[in-house]
Amino acid sequence: LFMVFRDGVAYAYAITHLCGNYMNISTILGHHDYLKDGIMLPLMKQIQDFAEISGVVAMTYGEWASGHNENGKNGLQYWKHSVGFEPTHLNELT
């Protein structure tokens, strides 16, 4: 669990799952009134720092297409790109 606080109040959080060197962000949420202030950037920085010291080599947050044309907007896809997520194919190792 990662959280961003301002003045003792949590305004953003993320729930992640770590399995070996793979991390999945299952939930990420920021308070709407603080999104324009960049509240998500320190949250993603926390996650990135943890991933680096933990040896994470792959991180996912839903499907790349999720959020596309959501309510007529592609906001989630735009946000994913803005913080460094890129579409990729994962192959199962046998």
C-alpha positions in Angstrom: 0.0 0.0 0.0 1.4 3.4 -1.0 -0.2 6.7 0.1 0.4 10.4 -0.4 -0.5 12.7 2.5 -0.8 16.4 2.7 -1.4 18.0 6.1 -2.0 14.6 7.6 -4.8 13.7 5.1 -4.4 10.9 2.5 -5.2 12.2 -1.0 -3.9 9.4 -3.1 -3.2 5.7 -2.7 -2.2 2.6 -4.6 -2.5 -1.1 -3.8 0.2 -3.3 -5.4 1.1 -7.0 -5.5 4.7 -8.1 -5.7 5.5 -11.6 -7.0 9.2 -12.2 -7.5 10.4 -9.4 -9.8 7.0 -8.6 -11.2 4.7 -6.0 -9.7 1.0 -5.4 -10.5 -0.8 -2.2 -9.5 -4.3 -3.4 -8.8 -5.8 -0.2 -7.5 -4.8 3.4 -7.8 -6.9 6.4 -6.8 -6.3 10.1 -6.3 -8.7 12.7 -4.9 -10.2 14.5 -7.9 -9.8 18.0 -6.3 -6.0 17.4 -6.1 -5.3 15.8 -9.5 -4.6 19.1 -11.1 -2.0 19.7 -8.4 -0.1 16.6 -9.5 -0.9 14.5 -6.5 -0.4 11.3 -8.5 3.3 12.1 -9.4 4.6 11.6 -5.8 2.5 8.4 -5.6 4.1 7.0 -8.7 7.5 8.1 -7.5 7.0 6.0 -4.3 6.0 3.0 -6.4 8.9 3.5 -8.8 11.5 3.8 -5.9 10.2 0.7 -4.2 10.2 -1.2 -7.5 13.8 -0.2 -8.2 15.1 -1.3 -4.7 13.1 -4.5 -4.9 14.5 -5.6 -8.3 11.2 -5.3 -10.2 11.7 -5.8 -13.9 8.1 -5.6 -15.0 5.1 -3.6 -13.7 1.6 -3.6 -15.0 -1.6 -1.6 -14.3 -4.6 -3.2 -16.1 -4.7 -3.6 -19.9 -3.3 -0.8 -22.0 -6.7 -0.3 -23.7 -8.6 0.0 -20.4 -9.9 3.5 -20.0 -9.8 4.1 -23.8 -12.9 6.1 -24.8 -14.1 5.9 -21.2 -17.0 8.4 -21.1 -15.9 9.6 -24.5 -12.4 10.4 -23.2 -9.1 8.5 -23.3 -7.9 10.0 -20.0 -6.7 6.8 -18.3 -4.7 5.7 -21.3 -3.2 9.2 -21.5 -2.3 9.1 -17.8 -0.7 5.7 -18.2 1.5 7.0 -21.0 2.3 10.1 -19.0 3.8 8.1 -16.1 5.8 5.7 -18.4 3.5 2.8 -19.0 3.8 1.4 -22.5 1.8 -1.3 -24.3 3.7 -4.6 -24.5 3.1 -8.3 -25.0 3.8 -10.6 -22.1 4.5 -14.2 -22.9 4.0 -17.1 -20.6 7.2 -18.9 -19.7 6.9 -22.7 -19.6 
